[in-house]
């Protein structure tokens, strides 16, 4: 068996070696052809070619400047997307990825508000035009079955037109007491917009005090379009205050915090490993 394994490894090494040799040969041949074409050009055509190359380089530099971080995030997120699909298709096979409700990591102040697998993280990206601003927690169950609880004490608001969302105002951030923060929770409705938020919080609810661990609602798949529901999950983000007592626009990355410190383990796509997130030091 040991001999077979060594032979297989040697075979793979030789295969990759010859692949690189072939690739290098192809590149060398292509460069030679390009050089011949350029040498046969007259001066005017060479100037045109040089101008095109400069413009292309400038365009690539602008794209890298504007979208470089998002491009890297998009590539990074693709690995997590595979895990999400694997979990959605067969959650029973991946229960080791699941974090239990009410669990806390070390000395972190927030409890985990629902049961599920954290599929997407803060600062992930599904396209070059949009950042993901929070956590997507997938339960792997049915709509309306998996409860959502308050991660910390605060004052709950549900705006009049919110079918699936609430926001929790925490006047004194446990990590920085002189700062106010907000916790946004959404997708608590079915695909048709039937709310799964607890009846204690009807639309146009404002500043209702709730304690850590109080029931808020249930995970759903509401997207705003009945024909294109989301995968069943809870979205959570920690939103900045505007300095005048109001929450900021949650859809912009600069208006939210990296949730890692509040939960006690890496939850930012920029720093977290590609493996499913988990607390290394549960209480």
URVEN-V639533 format. One record per helix or strand of 2 or more residues. SS is the DSSP state (~ for helix, > for strand). FROM is the first residue (numbers start at 0). TO is the last residue. If there is no record, write none. Layout:
# URVEN-V639533
SS FROM TO
SS FROM TO
This chain:
# URVEN-V639533
~ 1 39
~ 42 88
~ 90 96
> 115 119
> 124 126
> 129 130
> 134 137
> 146 148
> 153 157
> 165 169
> 180 185
> 204 209
> 214 217
> 232 240
~ 252 254
> 255 256
~ 259 262
